[in-house]
Each structure stands twice: as C-alpha cells, then as structure tokens.
Amino acid sequence: MLLRSILVICFIFFVLSMPTHLFAAHSEHKNMRDIDKICKKSPTNCLPVVNQQLQTTPPKSRVWFDLMQYKFDALFALQKINALHEVTKPLINQQNLPIPFQMSLFIYYGKSLVVDKTLDEKTLNQERKKFMVKAQKLLGLMNNVYPNPKLLMQLGNLQMIVGEYEKAYQLLQSLVMKHRQYPDLAYNLDLYANLGHLAVQLGYKQQAVEYWLTSLYWAKQLGNDQQTATIFYNLARTQEINKNFIDANFNATKSIEYATLAHDNIEYAKAQLLSTRLLLFLKQKTAAKKLLHTINTENLPAELFKKYTSLKAKV
C-alpha cells in the first residue's frame, strides 16, 4: 500500500508539473488548438483572441491557465511591459497554482518590475533576482520529474537574466549538441535567439551573427512575422556593433518590413530608429532625416527616446 501511495503521489506531481499547454488539446474548448496556432505565429493576433476566450473561461481552470500563459508570452513579445506587470502582479502571491504556470509567472513578473517606479535600481535588481531564483527552484523540481530540453533552455534563460552569462552559454550550447533533431520550431527559435543574446553579452561577435541567422531560419519556418522582425532587429544591432553597417541597414529594413506584417508598432519604430542611425554611419544624411521624421515617438520604448533626440539633433 505504501508503494502504491508513493506512485500515486508521483503521478499527480508529474501531471501537475507538465507544461500547461499540454492540457489544451483535451479541453472542452474545441478551438484551443486554433488559439495555439494563432499565438505561435502572431502575438498581435493572439491577444484579442485570448482576451475574448478568457471572458467565458472559468478562472483557475486548466484552460484558463493556458490562456493566461499565452497572454504573458504575447505581452512580453510585443514589449507591452506595463500591461504585463498589471496582469502578473495580482497573481504573484496566490497559492496552489500549477508549477509550470507559477514558474512562468515568477519569470514574467520579475521581468516586468522594470516599470515599477517605486523601486530604485538596486532594489529592482534584488527583487528581480529573488523571483528568478524562485523560478529556478520550481524548474529544478519539474526537470527532476519530467526532464526535457525545453526546461533546460528555460533554465539557461533564467541564468542569463540574473547575469550568469557563461554558465547559460555553456548550458545552451550543450542543448545544441545533444538535441540537434529536436522537432519543436518554437524551441529552436528561442534556443538560438538566447544564444545570440548571450554571445553578444560575452563579446563573441561572429558567433552571435551565426546564432541570429539560425534563429531567423526557425522563425521563418514557424511563420512568426513578429519574431522574424525582432530577430532581424537583433541581427542588425549585432552587425552594427561589428561595424558592418551595410548589412546592418539591410537587416534593419527587413525588420521594418516584418514588423509591418506583424502589426508590431513598437518593433517597427525601433527598427526605423536603428536604420536612421545606420544611414548616418553610411553618410546618407538626407535619407536618414527623411526616415527619422516618419517615426512615431509614442511607440518608442523610453530608453530609446534619448537616442531619438540625439539623432534628431544630428540630422
């Protein structure tokens, strides 16, 4: 009897520890598969569909947790950090949440703290790290019960967030070696995008370009225009660091193109600003001035507005 009880407990923990998206296919909501497809391809299209579905979904049901996860992902992808903070904050101290959801909640809440104006920089970093450590502990529990490369990639992402760049880089590189045939498109997109970010942080300039190009391949395979725009932007930024201004401007222009397709106004404005700066490096002042005047500054993140003002003075 004792053995049977232990096995039952382990099975319950296993089920609770599985990613909540796995429950969607078994939900009474027959269109959850369609929502999954929409959200994987377009965070812009994802948000209104999810918000509508949430209106008729019982709170704290399995489907509700799935929908909220899609909402977190979409808000972060679209850089709507204020909205992300508003939706995660009321949940942060709630009990009895599924382990995968709680882990994701800690991560996104920690990321959203940047908009909390009551926190100074030191406190912000302390609070962010506190929630990332909580997420790491939950991830460790999940990985012990249900090991898979997605969980290890999330661990690498957490290590990157708290500044453990070399440790994260080694972990994610090991996933590349061990799981070359892993079929999940979104996993591969995120894996190589994270490696691109880490390579930039560690000063591995050429490797960063290669990782962005690989991530770009997977984004196009997935058909996600928003992520394609973001990767083109990051690729262009890395090439700018490498002083490869011609290729950088080409890819900034591609970012503008895909951001238009994705209806991502923030990424669109960011790519415009980047292209303006690159045109100045290429001594195309007239084109830079023309492009700068088309930027809707309301869509620029606060940290980029100073760069806009600086460029405006130069053109």
Steps between C-alpha positions, in 0.01 A plus 500: 500500500782739583659443159167555326447827691847621403435416135166685508666808653778490240244472219301798630818706526597393149168614357509832684856557389434455130482820290147627519472527119490119491154511654354722227429219255284322761297805594130540430602813311533350155673805358800483735702336225416793274598747773831317542572536128406869499713579805805316368487700178387846611496655848308796352217273388535288812403764756142583383419131448627407845328794670170404340538136603586598858160669536324163481763282668471409870788660694768261626385224263762321293394688188515830690862432597580419136338821380680711758831345394431599139416850624828531694697383197325738262528806725872441551564436129323825414693687773180601678677488834256724690213272402708194590566645846131574552393147412771315696505706821157389635601135459846508652400414859222257417534143622441159336591603148624228261879476516565585130268801519650622826850474356399703195321751724815557709709552185265746333424689820874533563550633148211745536635659819697743286183713470453524879606860568509441877813285467849645476751316282652298785162389637377424149792265438452334840127445445550375146764252611278381787225397260743345255644285781146390591442404138830310489396291800169409340673421172736267686202313645339470158818388329555226757154357431462580131840574344498650151709752305231771524540514876878515474469782248282689748767444763757651265269798444473552875876483539532765231246727670694494829830563322649149499591537134780244467309234692191557284706499181659163584162349588329615181793392285471153654134492394603577142737203506265254672169586331580588139191316375255645752197577282332788687529815286435749783758324720767531231412864435534586870812288552703674231357844587616453859840389374511814285434721802760315707764514228453879481535530878816288499656686205482206257407724210513262204333217692220741590433571132493128424257433783268780385501361147412153629223641719374691197473175307279347771287814529425482129428127525253579776348783298521749786539844343534676836788281613654527153493880534658480846778269385577717196526795742737315733705377206530858372601624847774236518626591153503866606723402794721320248504821288344314209268792425382400152374155605369647826286754316371234260384291795356800685292563188387134504400549863282794396344285228411212731390727784252650251369153417474418870332833590765544769523878538773494763738278303421707190602825673812341649611372160436841342717665763775243447489545123520879544817463704649258248423732210698770678793261537470438125504880443147502357382799702207592275354149518562489875319831553205387291468173691537664841204729435274198435561345845205505737681577824203379707598147398862532607600338830606762756865393490515571125340843508830662605665341197224643282562849642873463442450390139255783438770747599744341254275500194 
